[in-house]
Amino acid sequence: MVYVRGTTEDYERCSARARGLGLRALPALLPQGAGARAGRRQVPRRRRAPARVPGQERPPLHRAFRRRAAGRLPLTEDMNGFQQEGFGWMDMTIYEGKRWSTACAYLHPALSRPNLTAEAQTFVRRVLFEGTRAVGVEYVKNGQSQRAYASKEVILSGGAINSPQLLMLSGVGNADDLKKLGISVVCHLPGVGQNLQDHLEVYIQQACTRPITLHSAQKPLRKVRIGLEWLWKFTGDGATAHLETGGFIRSQAGVPHPDIQFHFLPSQVIDHGRVPAQQEAYQVHVGTMRGTSVGWLKLRSANPHDHPVIQPNYLSTEADIDDFRRCVRLTREIFAQKALAPFRGQELQPGSHIQSDKEIDAFVRAKADSAYHPACTCKMGQPSDPTAVVDPQTRVLGVENLRVVDASIMPSVVSGNLNAPTIMIAEKAADIIRGRPALWDENVPVYKPRTLATQR
């Protein structure tokens, strides 16, 4: 639900690799954050998208983290505005206490249209081809195999895991791999499933000396109260993701734009929440945004119900290992700010005894988790690029009438959460498919830190 549009530099980098898409015009395709309603300077937009980005809650520990923990690091009034760099309030796609998904924003208002049929509880098995022309899809509903045929095009939006899986199941991928599984080859496209990129993060946890975290929310009666309040008024602790504050900073001098992201949570999370928090505590989720480790995925078998083999190759480069050492040390630096002393207890994770590079590396390898931002497995590029899967118009190379529209087509992962950028990709693809003119380059001003060469 965190809503981060990303930086102009991200989209300039993607545009350089996929000339013709015009990704630099991102701001015109996405709604702005709450800062826009406060009259702050914003990058321009062409039209209002249906996604909702409300204002944030202001819990006390979040206020303390934003106001005090940043210390000498910058603050930003709007991470989705002119200056992403710094610490501030996170925008989230929550409306009236409920998650405002793209289904709520785009699909539900259109369900009554006579030219739209939406099928739920279905499982797509493959794309149907006549030669190299996509003509429909085969899917299973209520145990029965069915087919849907396209009068114009087939569009895959399965995400960075399912879209390449479906292409390979349909005969589009590395021909050698497909033949080994007995799949008839429609098009040899070796980039399918390659170039897997993701955001990795670790949790740095600190005990809190005051009862202002979410620890008490785990008590049985409190859970009942939270649930009843949400059911009755859609307010309270059940009406937010609790990631109200965070930040983007540069890891070291000379880095041109933020490469480390922080999410602050006023609670202790153990094993993805499967184990209750043990005490009053708060934590930061921190990770590098432009890692150099690249993975892949392949089919396990020709059975569509078998999950693919996924190899993310996390922490496979020395650069990524170095960056995570900086992540840990920078978070400790933030938690050690004098103004946080009234709240600060002992360090719970990794623990004050973890200090050397070797100890930090071992902690990161043991505790790092995916931020669930997989992308780039159907990479966009020019037809001359042997690793490209779709062209700048989102069309799958080597076949006809087939597009991919989701985070898998990013040439490289953006510096932040993928919710907003994926909406942008869909908006841009909709313009392309409908024949709308490309957005103009409005020469959007780009924030440049004055201390780029000397400080982070």
C-alpha positions in Angstrom: 0.0 0.0 0.0 3.0 2.3 0.2 2.8 4.7 -2.7 6.2 5.9 -4.0 6.4 7.4 -7.5 10.2 7.0 -7.8 12.8 9.4 -9.0 13.2 11.0 -12.4 16.7 9.4 -12.6 15.1 6.0 -12.4 12.9 6.6 -15.5 15.7 8.3 -17.4 17.8 5.2 -16.9 14.9 3.0 -18.0 14.2 5.2 -21.0 17.8 5.0 -22.1 17.4 1.2 -22.3 14.0 1.3 -23.9 14.0 4.2 -26.2 10.5 5.3 -27.3 8.5 4.7 -24.2 8.8 8.2 -22.8 9.1 7.1 -19.2 10.4 10.5 -18.1 6.8 11.7 -18.2 5.9 9.5 -15.2 4.6 12.4 -13.1 1.8 13.1 -15.6 0.4 9.6 -15.2 0.2 9.3 -11.5 -1.7 11.0 -8.7 0.3 13.2 -6.4 0.6 12.6 -2.6 -1.0 14.5 0.2 1.6 17.2 -0.1 0.0 18.4 -3.3 -3.1 19.5 -1.3 -0.9 21.4 1.1 0.2 23.7 -1.6 3.8 22.5 -1.8 5.6 22.6 -5.1 4.9 19.5 -7.1 6.2 18.1 -10.4 3.4 18.6 -13.0 0.7 16.1 -14.0 -1.4 15.8 -17.1 -4.5 14.3 -15.7 -6.1 12.9 -12.5 -5.8 9.1 -12.2 -8.4 7.2 -10.2 -5.9 6.0 -7.6 -6.4 7.6 -4.2 -3.5 8.8 -2.0 -4.9 10.2 1.3 -3.1 12.1 4.0 -1.3 10.2 6.7 -2.0 9.4 10.3 0.3 11.0 12.9 1.2 8.5 15.7 3.6 9.8 18.3 6.5 7.4 17.6 6.3 8.2 13.9 6.4 11.9 14.6 9.5 11.4 16.8 11.2 9.3 14.2 10.6 11.9 11.4 11.3 15.0 13.4 14.2 13.7 15.6 15.7 10.6 14.2 16.8 12.2 10.9 19.2 14.5 12.9 21.5 16.1 10.3 20.0 14.1 7.5 17.4 16.0 5.3 13.7 16.1 5.7 11.3 16.1 2.8 7.8 17.5 2.8 6.6 15.1 0.0 8.5 12.0 -1.1 6.4 12.1 -4.3 7.2 15.7 -5.1 10.3 17.6 -6.1 12.6 16.2 -3.5 12.3 12.5 -2.7 15.6 12.5 -0.7 15.1 12.8 3.1 12.8 11.5 5.8 9.1 12.2 5.8 5.5 10.9 5.7 4.7 7.9 3.4 1.8 8.1 1.1 -0.4 5.0 1.0 -3.2 3.8 -1.2 -5.8 3.7 1.6 -9.2 5.3 1.3 -11.7 5.6 4.2 -9.8 3.0 6.2 -9.6 0.4 3.5 -7.0 -0.6 1.0 -7.6 1.2 -2.2 -6.3 -1.3 -4.7 -6.1 -1.0 -8.5 -9.2 -3.3 -8.6 -11.1 -0.7 -6.5 -9.7 2.2 -8.5 -10.0 0.9 -12.1 -11.8 -2.4 -12.4 -14.8 -2.1 -10.1 -16.2 1.1 -11.6 -16.1 -0.6 -15.0 -17.7 -3.9 -14.2 -21.1 -2.8 -15.4 -19.9 -2.0 -18.9 -21.5 -4.2 -21.5 -18.2 -4.8 -23.3 -16.4 -6.1 -20.2 -16.6 -9.6 -18.8 -14.5 -10.3 -15.7 -13.9 -13.9 -14.6 -12.9 -14.7 -11.1 -11.6 -18.0 -9.6 -9.9 -18.9 -12.8 -6.5 -20.3 -13.6 -4.8 -19.4 -17.0 -2.8 -22.3 -18.4 -1.4 -20.9 -21.6 -1.7 -18.5 -24.4 -3.2 -19.9 -27.6 -1.3 -19.3 -30.8 -1.9 -19.8 -34.5 1.6 -19.8 -35.8 3.2 -16.9 -34.1 -0.1 -14.9 -33.7 -1.7 -15.0 -30.2 -5.4 -15.7 -30.6 -6.6 -16.3 -27.0 -6.0 -18.1 -23.7 -6.8 -21.4 -22.3 -8.0 -21.4 -18.6 -9.6 -23.6 -16.0 -12.8 -22.6 -14.1 -14.6 -24.8 -11.7 -12.5 -27.7 -12.9 -13.4 -27.3 -16.5 -11.0 -26.3 -19.2 -12.2 -23.3 -21.2 -11.0 -21.0 -23.9 -11.4 -17.3 -24.6 -10.5 -15.8 -27.9 -9.2 -12.3 -28.7 -10.6 -10.2 -31.5 -7.5 -7.9 -31.2 -4.8 -8.7 -28.7 -3.9 -10.8 -25.6 -2.5 -8.8 -22.7 -0.6 -10.6 -19.9 -0.5 -8.9 -16.5 0.6 -11.7 -14.2 3.5 -9.9 -12.6 7.2 -10.6 -12.6 6.7 -14.3 -11.7 3.6 -15.4 -13.5 3.9 -13.5 -16.8 7.3 -15.1 -17.8 6.0 -18.4 -16.5 2.9 -18.2 -18.7 5.0 -17.1 -21.7 7.3 -20.2 -21.3 4.3 -22.5 -20.8 3.0 -21.1 -24.1 6.2 -21.8 -26.0 7.8 -18.4 -25.8 11.2 -18.5 -24.1 14.6 -20.2 -24.3 14.0 -22.9 -27.0 16.5 -25.4 -25.4 14.8 -25.2 -22.0 11.3 -25.5 -23.5 12.3 -28.6 -25.6 13.7 -30.4 -22.6 10.2 -30.1 -21.0 8.4 -31.2 -24.1 6.9 -27.8 -24.8 6.4 -26.8 -28.5 8.5 -23.7 -29.3 6.5 -20.8 -30.7 9.3 -18.3 -30.4 12.9 -18.5 -29.2 13.1 -15.6 -26.8 15.9 -16.3 -24.3 15.3 -13.2 -22.1 12.0 -14.6 -20.8 12.5 -15.2 -17.0 16.0 -13.6 -17.0 17.0 -10.3 -15.4 15.1 -10.9 -12.2 15.6 -8.0 -9.8 14.1 -7.4 -6.4 14.6 -5.3 -3.3 16.1 -7.0 -0.3 15.8 -5.6 3.2 16.8 -6.3 6.8 15.0 -5.3 10.1 16.9 -3.3 12.7 15.0 -3.5 15.9 15.2 -1.4 19.1 13.5 -1.8 22.4 11.2 1.1 23.3 11.2 2.4 26.9 7.6 3.8 26.6 4.3 2.0 26.0 3.6 3.8 22.7 4.3 1.0 20.2 1.8 -1.6 18.8 2.8 -4.2 21.4 -0.4 -3.7 23.3 -2.5 -4.2 20.1 -1.7 -7.9 20.3 -3.6 -8.4 23.5 -6.8 -10.4 22.9 -9.3 -7.7 24.1 -7.4 -5.0 22.3 -7.6 -7.0 19.1 -11.4 -7.3 19.5 -11.7 -3.6 20.1 -9.5 -2.8 17.1 -11.6 -5.1 14.9 -14.9 -3.7 16.1 -13.8 -0.1 15.6 -12.7 -0.9 12.0 -15.9 -2.8 11.2 -18.0 0.1 12.7 -16.1 3.2 11.5 -13.2 2.0 9.4 -10.8 3.9 11.7 -8.2 3.1 14.3 -5.2 0.7 14.3 -7.0 -1.6 11.8 -7.3 1.2 9.2 -3.6 1.7 8.3 -0.5 -0.3 7.3 1.4 1.5 10.1 4.3 2.4 7.8 3.5 6.1 8.0 7.1 7.3 7.9 10.3 6.4 6.1 13.1 7.9 4.1 15.4 7.8 1.1 19.0 8.7 1.5 22.3 8.4 -0.5 24.6 5.8 1.0 27.8 7.7 0.5 29.4 10.8 -1.1 29.1 10.9 -4.9 25.9 8.8 -5.2 23.7 10.9 -7.5 20.3 10.0 -6.0 19.0 8.0 -3.1 19.9 4.4 -3.1 18.8 3.3 0.4 15.2 3.2 1.6 13.9 3.1 5.2 10.4 2.1 6.4 9.7 2.8 10.0 7.3 0.6 12.0 6.3 1.2 15.6 6.4 -2.5 16.4 8.6 -5.6 16.5 8.0 -8.0 13.7 9.2 -11.6 14.1 9.1 -14.1 11.3 6.8 -12.0 9.2 4.3 -11.6 12.0 3.8 -15.3 12.6 5.4 -15.0 16.0 3.9 -12.3 18.3 6.1 -9.4 19.3 7.9 -10.0 22.6 8.0 -6.5 24.0 7.6 -2.8 23.4 9.9 -2.1 20.4 10.2 -0.3 17.1 12.1 -1.2 13.9 13.3 0.0 10.6 13.1 -2.0 7.4 16.2 -0.9 5.4 17.6 -2.0 2.1 19.5 -0.9 -1.0 17.3 0.2 -3.9 19.6 -0.5 -6.8 21.3 -3.8 -6.1 23.6 -5.4 -8.6 22.6 -9.0 -7.9 20.4 -10.3 -10.8 18.5 -13.6 -10.8 16.3 -15.7 -13.0 13.3 -18.1 -13.0 12.6 -21.2 -15.1 9.8 -23.7 -15.4 10.0 -26.6 -13.1 7.8 -28.7 -15.5 5.3 -28.3 -18.3 2.5 -28.5 -15.6 1.1 -25.0 -15.2 0.2 -25.8 -11.6 3.9 -26.4 -10.6 5.6 -23.3 -9.2 8.6 -22.1 -11.3 12.2 -22.5 -10.1 13.2 -19.0 -8.8 16.9 -18.1 -8.2 17.1 -14.4 -7.1 20.9 -14.6 -6.5 20.6 -12.2 -3.5 23.9 -10.8 -2.2 25.9 -12.4 -5.0 28.1 -9.3 -5.6 30.5 -7.6 -3.3 28.9 -4.3 -4.0 25.6 -5.5 -2.5 27.3 -6.8 0.5 29.1 -3.5 1.0 25.8 -1.6 0.6 24.1 -3.7 3.3 26.9 -3.0 5.8 26.2 0.7 5.2 22.4 0.1 5.7 23.0 -1.5 9.1 25.5 1.2 10.2 23.4 4.1 8.9 20.3 2.8 10.8 22.3 2.5 14.0 23.5 6.1 13.4 19.9 7.2 13.1 18.7 5.3 16.2 21.6 6.8 18.2 20.4 10.4 17.7 20.3 12.2 21.0 16.7 13.2 20.6 15.6 9.6 20.5 17.1 8.9 24.0 13.7 9.1 25.8 12.5 6.1 23.7 15.6 4.1 23.1 16.2 0.8 24.9 18.7 -1.9 23.9 19.3 -3.0 20.3 17.3 -6.2 19.8 18.4 -7.0 16.3 21.1 -7.5 15.2 22.3 -6.8 18.7 25.1 -4.5 20.0 27.6 -7.4 19.9 27.4 -7.5 16.1 30.0 -4.9 15.0 32.6 -6.2 12.5 32.1 -6.4 8.8 32.2 -10.2 9.1 29.5 -10.2 11.8 27.3 -7.8 10.0 27.6 -9.8 6.7 26.6 -13.0 8.6 23.6 -11.2 10.1 22.4 -9.9 6.8 22.7 -13.3 5.1 20.8 -14.9 7.9 18.0 -12.3 8.3 17.6 -10.5 5.0 14.1 -10.8 3.4 12.6 -9.9 0.1 10.6 -6.7 0.1 8.3 -8.5 -2.4 9.2 -6.2 -5.3 10.1 -8.7 -8.0 10.5 -7.1 -11.5 12.3 -7.0 -14.8 11.8 -10.7 -16.0 10.2 -9.6 -19.3 12.6 -6.8 -19.9 11.7 -4.0 -22.2 14.2 -3.2 -24.9 15.0 -2.8 -28.5 14.6 -5.7 -30.9 18.3 -5.7 -31.3 18.8 -6.5 -27.6 19.1 -10.3 -27.2 17.9 -10.1 -23.6 14.7 -8.0 -24.4 11.3 -9.6 -24.2 8.9 -6.7 -25.1 9.5 -3.6 -27.2 8.9 0.0 -26.1 5.2 -0.5 -27.1 4.9 -3.4 -24.6 4.6 -5.9 -27.5 6.2 -9.3 -27.1 9.1 -9.6 -29.6 8.9 -12.3 -32.3 5.1 -12.9 -32.0 2.0 -10.9 -32.9 -1.0 -9.6 -30.9 0.6 -10.3 -27.5 1.6 -7.7 -24.9 2.9 -7.8 -21.3 1.9 -5.0 -19.0 3.2 -5.3 -15.4 6.4 -4.8 -13.4 8.1 -7.5 -15.3 8.8 -5.2 -18.3 10.9 -2.8 -16.3 14.5 -2.8 -17.8 15.8 -2.1 -14.2 14.0 -1.9 -10.9 13.2 1.6 -9.7 14.3 3.1 -6.4 11.3 2.5 -4.2 8.1 0.5 -3.8 6.6 -0.8 -7.1 2.9 0.0 -6.4 2.9 3.4 -8.1 5.4 2.6 -10.9 3.3 -0.4 -11.9 0.2 1.7 -12.1 2.2 4.1 -14.3 3.2 1.3 -16.6 -0.5 0.3 -17.0 -1.5 3.9 -17.7 1.2 4.3 -20.3 0.3 1.0 -22.0 -3.4 2.0 -22.1 -2.4 5.2 -23.9 -0.3 3.2 -26.4 -3.0 0.6 -27.0 -5.7 3.3 -27.5 -3.5 5.4 -29.8 -3.2 8.4 -27.6 -0.4 10.8 -28.3 2.8 10.4 -26.2 3.1 12.7 -23.2 5.3 15.8 -23.9 8.5 16.3 -22.1 7.7 19.2 -19.7 11.4 19.6 -18.6 10.4 18.6 -15.1 13.0 20.1 -12.7 15.2 17.4 -11.0 16.3 17.8 -7.4 20.1 17.8 -7.1 21.6 17.8 -3.6 24.0 20.7 -3.1 26.4 18.4 -1.2 26.6 15.7 -3.8 30.3 15.4 -4.0 31.1 15.7 -0.3 28.3 14.3 1.8 25.5 11.8 1.7 
